[in-house]
Amino acid sequence: MVSAVFHSPLEASAPHAPTPVLTPKGSPTAVPMTVPRERRPAANEPVTGAPRTYNWLWRRVLPPVCGFALLVLIWELVALNSTTGFPTPLAVWHQATIVFSDPFYDKGPNDQGVGWNVLSSLKRVALGFGLAAAVGIPAGFAIGRFDFLARMFNPLISLLRPVSPLAWLPIGLLVFKGANPAAIWTIFICSIWPMIINTAVGVQRVPSDYMNVARVLDLSEWKIITRILFPAVLPYMLTGVRLAVGTAWLVIVAAEMLTGGVGIGFWVWDEWNNLNVANIIIAIFIIGIVGLALEYALIKIATTFTFEEVKS
Amino acid sequence: MSDAQDRKFIDISDVEQTFKTPKGSFQALRDINLTIAKGEFVALIGHSGCGKSTLLNLIAGLATPTRGALLCANKEIKGPGPERAVVFQNHSLLPWLTCYENIHLGVERVFGSTETRAQLKDRTDQALALVGLTPATQKRPGEISGGMKQRVGIARALAMEPKVLLMDEPFGALDALTRARLQDELLAIVQKTHSTVVMVTHDVDEAVLLSDKIVMMTNGPAATIGEVLSVRLERPRNRVQLAEDRHYVQYRKAVIDFLYTRQAHVEKAA
């Protein structure tokens, strides 16, 4: 079920999780901080302070740096052995400094800076995603609250949800007779499912205690929704929103490749036609970073609105 | 209100509760007959699984009996309502609302149509003061201790001025010292408000100390009322003085005798 994704990303993102990370050599620096303190109870702050920063560096900074180094190494090896002109990391870096020196130039509809491309992709995502949220979240509430609606829509959702987003694109082109609305439609249709499903599951999982409180206090349906259902469902809903944003950002690149216009997906395709592989790699990094930023922002929002007692 | 009605404020007759389970039907309660007078404090006591919470839920209207009838002030209990406020075992405060807002939610529902905002605020503040939680007004349930949460739960129930206060093991999750303090507070509050209270408990001392009547239930399944013990101890009651009181000890003995001799726990026998 979709809701299974609820906890893990949040927990994984918690930066202070006391994970017992072992250093590659299993060196004694990986032992919990309290141990050296207990051994030397008289030690003052500067003494304990030094191993702490060292430890922190060792545990938090070194592993990701190693990961990126590995990526660059493999990349370098592939590029060196390539006969098709695959650019080396250094070449891409040089190209990136050129691309980012002027990200917002505008030389007609087919030649715009990468900044404009990213922004117009984000605009499409925001529109399609916003519409999906406006429809999907209330729909999820209704489906979660009323059994009849759940039975009515569950087969439809199960049928339509696994459909590849791009299969919807021709329908959008047919109905809306334009590339831009068709791309927005595709975003809409594929980001609506996680929001409907997570919201509905959230509503169904509202602790029965809270609903009993509502029954004993004899609250009106409006009060039940605003004071009990909405706050209780919010964490589930935000998980749905987060999944939906991820999907939307995945889909927009593909959709734009097919529809053209201005956008990061179109930019990738355009650079492929120009055989400018370095720019494609830059685009891949941009897409990754923007996706990460969207995800991170939503995780932040989700953790702010999650109450401890809702989780348990 | 007539005397007869006051004596039969809550009237439970021939109630039976059967649950449908995948393995067939399960009879939880049978032949329950009980009357509770206005202003009476009744404790339901019995081993786990004897259906005492089920009986409380029936009075609350959170469940409907398979057979029989439950009346409250001569009206059939058809569903839950604020005139029969429930203090839940796990307090059930809404974690996203402050203590004040949690109580205000009920107050607003009951008195919102007839009173001004200032009056509603007064009622909420008074309820908080009654349980001694004025300093925690703006705190959320996550920021206060278990005992304080339970007190907010009691305040929420009392603030609605219910005809009956129903409590499902309200102090079960608390440590012994906190429990004793809250019992004393509850005694004082009930003394002041003359509420009718039905309380589910498995604590013999709690039952004897607080109640006018102890309803002892037989072991489930198909549990029923085994015995009803009237506790005629002077009020206000003081736990320290009562500890050596001859009558108190006798009542205590009677309950223990019922629970551990005549209704020895089934699980232990098995």
Interface residues (C-beta under 8 A of the other chain):
Chain A: D209 Y210 N212 V213 R215 V216 L217 D218 L219 K223 R227 I228 P231 A232 F307 E308 E309 V310
Chain B: A60 L62 G79 P80 G81 P82 R84 A85 V86 F88 N90 S92 L94 P95 W96 L97 L105 G106 R109 R140 P141 G142 M160
